[in-house]
């Protein structure tokens, strides 16, 4: 009986896995905001845009934020809300030289 229950649980989990695509956008093109609205939204956030492209039916904005960090933001094309945001920090000393930077230059 335990073997059957375990198999049933695994089967249920595997059946729901492909349906999970939370960061995809399923918005009809007729409801999309224009790219110019995406650029205005990004400017209002303090972002400097280098590229606007489409990814999984969503707008993806690539650029830098007000702090100079590289960003990739996935936006709902109708509401222009952020669905997913990725930051890439650049540090002067990334530890590649074997040392670490603690802020004290004594």
KEKE-3310 file (N, C-alpha, C; in steps of 0.2 Angstrom, whole numbers, plus 5000, padded with zeros to 4 digits):
npx = (5004:5010:5019:5011:5005:5016:5020:5009:5009:5021:5018:5008:5015:5024:5015:5010:5021:5025:5015:5019:5023:5026:5032:5029:5020:5004:4996:4985:4990:4983:4981:4993:5004:5013:5030:5036:5029:5034:5048:5046:5040:5052:5061:5055:5057:5070:5079:5091:5090:5096:5091:5076:5067:5057:5052:5046:5033:5033:5038:5055:5067:5083:5097:5103:5101:5097:5108:5118:5119:5118:5104:5090:5074:5058:5043:5025:5016:5004:5000:5012:5019:5032:5037:5048:5064:5081:5097:5114:5128:5143:5158:5173:5184:5183:5188:5196:5210:5214:5214:5204:5192:5189:5186:5194:5209:5221)
npy = (4994:5006:5008:5010:5022:5031:5030:5036:5049:5054:5053:5062:5074:5075:5076:5089:5097:5102:5112:5123:5138:5152:5163:5166:5176:5177:5185:5193:5200:5211:5218:5223:5235:5248:5248:5260:5264:5255:5259:5272:5268:5261:5272:5280:5272:5274:5267:5264:5260:5248:5238:5232:5218:5203:5190:5174:5178:5190:5207:5211:5220:5226:5233:5246:5250:5264:5264:5259:5246:5231:5226:5215:5215:5207:5211:5212:5213:5220:5226:5232:5228:5223:5206:5198:5200:5203:5206:5211:5213:5223:5222:5230:5223:5207:5196:5188:5190:5183:5190:5200:5213:5224:5236:5244:5253:5253)
npz = (5000:5004:4994:4983:4986:4987:4973:4967:4973:4967:4953:4953:4956:4945:4935:4936:4935:4921:4919:4926:4924:4928:4925:4912:4900:4895:4886:4875:4860:4856:4867:4872:4878:4869:4863:4866:4878:4886:4887:4893:4905:4910:4911:4921:4932:4934:4926:4914:4898:4887:4879:4873:4872:4867:4877:4881:4878:4885:4889:4889:4898:4896:4904:4914:4932:4943:4951:4944:4942:4932:4924:4921:4917:4917:4910:4912:4897:4895:4907:4911:4923:4934:4932:4934:4941:4938:4945:4942:4951:4950:4957:4962:4968:4966:4972:4964:4965:4976:4987:4999:5000:5013:5015:5023:5020:5026)
capx = (5000:5014:5022:5006:5004:5022:5020:5004:5012:5026:5015:5004:5020:5027:5010:5009:5027:5025:5010:5021:5026:5023:5035:5027:5015:4999:4992:4984:4994:4979:4981:4999:5006:5018:5037:5037:5027:5039:5053:5043:5040:5059:5064:5051:5060:5077:5083:5094:5088:5100:5088:5069:5065:5052:5054:5041:5027:5033:5043:5061:5071:5090:5100:5106:5097:5100:5114:5123:5119:5115:5097:5085:5067:5053:5037:5019:5015:4998:5000:5018:5021:5038:5036:5054:5069:5088:5102:5121:5132:5150:5162:5180:5188:5179:5192:5200:5217:5216:5213:5197:5192:5185:5184:5200:5215:5227)
capy = (5000:5012:5008:5013:5029:5034:5031:5041:5056:5055:5054:5069:5080:5075:5079:5097:5101:5106:5117:5128:5143:5158:5169:5167:5180:5174:5191:5194:5206:5217:5221:5225:5242:5249:5248:5267:5264:5251:5264:5277:5265:5260:5279:5282:5268:5276:5263:5266:5254:5246:5234:5229:5212:5199:5183:5170:5182:5196:5212:5210:5226:5225:5240:5247:5254:5271:5263:5257:5239:5228:5223:5212:5215:5204:5215:5210:5217:5224:5231:5235:5227:5218:5199:5195:5205:5200:5211:5209:5218:5223:5224:5232:5217:5201:5191:5184:5190:5180:5194:5202:5220:5225:5244:5247:5253:5254)
capz = (5000:5004:4987:4978:4988:4985:4966:4966:4974:4962:4947:4953:4955:4938:4930:4937:4933:4915:4919:4930:4920:4931:4922:4905:4899:4890:4885:4868:4857:4855:4874:4874:4878:4864:4866:4869:4884:4890:4888:4897:4912:4912:4913:4927:4937:4934:4922:4907:4894:4881:4874:4874:4868:4869:4880:4883:4878:4890:4887:4894:4898:4898:4905:4921:4936:4945:4955:4939:4942:4926:4926:4916:4920:4913:4911:4909:4891:4896:4913:4913:4930:4934:4934:4937:4940:4940:4946:4942:4954:4948:4962:4960:4970:4966:4975:4960:4966:4982:4993:5000:5002:5019:5016:5026:5016:5030)
cpx = (5004:5017:5017:5005:5010:5022:5015:5006:5017:5023:5011:5009:5023:5021:5009:5015:5027:5020:5013:5026:5024:5026:5034:5021:5010:4994:4991:4987:4990:4979:4988:5000:5012:5025:5039:5035:5031:5045:5052:5043:5047:5062:5061:5054:5067:5082:5085:5094:5093:5096:5081:5068:5059:5055:5048:5034:5027:5038:5049:5065:5078:5093:5103:5101:5100:5106:5119:5123:5116:5109:5094:5079:5062:5046:5031:5017:5009:4998:5006:5020:5027:5036:5042:5059:5076:5093:5109:5125:5139:5154:5169:5184:5183:5182:5196:5208:5219:5215:5205:5197:5187:5183:5190:5206:5221:5233)
cpy = (5006:5013:5012:5020:5033:5035:5036:5048:5058:5057:5061:5075:5080:5078:5086:5101:5105:5112:5123:5133:5150:5164:5170:5172:5177:5180:5192:5200:5212:5221:5224:5232:5242:5249:5255:5268:5260:5256:5269:5274:5264:5267:5281:5278:5270:5271:5266:5260:5254:5242:5232:5224:5208:5192:5180:5174:5189:5201:5210:5216:5224:5232:5240:5251:5260:5270:5260:5250:5236:5225:5219:5211:5212:5208:5211:5215:5222:5229:5234:5234:5222:5211:5196:5200:5202:5206:5208:5214:5217:5226:5225:5226:5211:5195:5187:5184:5187:5184:5196:5209:5221:5232:5247:5247:5255:5251)
cpz = (5000:4997:4982:4980:4986:4977:4964:4967:4969:4955:4947:4953:4948:4933:4931:4935:4927:4915:4923:4926:4922:4928:4915:4905:4893:4889:4877:4866:4857:4862:4876:4873:4872:4867:4869:4876:4889:4892:4893:4905:4914:4915:4920:4933:4938:4930:4916:4903:4888:4876:4877:4870:4871:4872:4883:4883:4882:4887:4892:4892:4900:4898:4911:4925:4938:4948:4950:4938:4935:4928:4920:4920:4915:4915:4908:4903:4892:4901:4915:4920:4929:4937:4937:4936:4942:4940:4945:4945:4951:4954:4959:4962:4970:4969:4971:4961:4973:4988:4994:5002:5007:5020:5019:5022:5020:5028)
residu = (UNK:UNK:UNK:UNK:UNK:UNK:UNK:UNK:UNK:UNK:UNK:UNK:UNK:UNK:UNK:UNK:UNK:UNK:UNK:UNK:UNK:UNK:UNK:UNK:UNK:UNK:UNK:UNK:UNK:UNK:UNK:UNK:UNK:UNK:UNK:UNK:UNK:UNK:UNK:UNK:UNK:UNK:UNK:UNK:UNK:UNK:UNK:UNK:UNK:UNK:UNK:UNK:UNK:UNK:UNK:UNK:UNK:UNK:UNK:UNK:UNK:UNK:UNK:UNK:UNK:UNK:UNK:UNK:UNK:UNK:UNK:UNK:UNK:UNK:UNK:UNK:UNK:UNK:UNK:UNK:UNK:UNK:UNK:UNK:UNK:UNK:UNK:UNK:UNK:UNK:UNK:UNK:UNK:UNK:UNK:UNK:UNK:UNK:UNK:UNK:UNK:UNK:UNK:UNK:UNK:UNK)
# end
